[in-house]
Amino acid sequence: MLLMPIFLARLGVRRMLLVGMAAWTARYLLFAYGNTGPGIWMLYLGIILHGVCYDFFFVTGQIYVDQRADVRIRAAAQGFIAFVTLGVGQFVGSWLSGVVVKAHERPAGPGIVPHDWHGIWLVPAAGAAVVLGLFA
């Protein structure tokens, strides 16, 4: 977060958003291929990437809206982007994540339902990659 002004000046909004989307894709792939054995480093790196993902995508988007919106509608524009990302976006994402997790259940016995976490994490990785490609 402290280095964002430097990156924003050097990369600009578009590249910052692209880096953020690429970081989301990488993060989900790290979670898909990481494990609690020799791949534990992937899980830790995925956790560390959260700051880059959030700052380069969400915070950059908020900065962009703040710069582009006329002063008369700036508060409404910030409220709208918060509603879309933190309201509707989280609602739809939470609902879809339930659908994805349910689709990747592998019943193993009475009361035991392990999940295919590799497959689960590949879904948002693919989604982030598609959005990255479309935006690029």
PyMOL commands that set and color helices and strands:
alter all, ss='L'
color gray80, all
select helices_A, chain A and resi 4-33+40-48+50-68+74-103+117-135
alter helices_A, ss='H'
color red, helices_A
deselect
rebuild
show_as cartoon
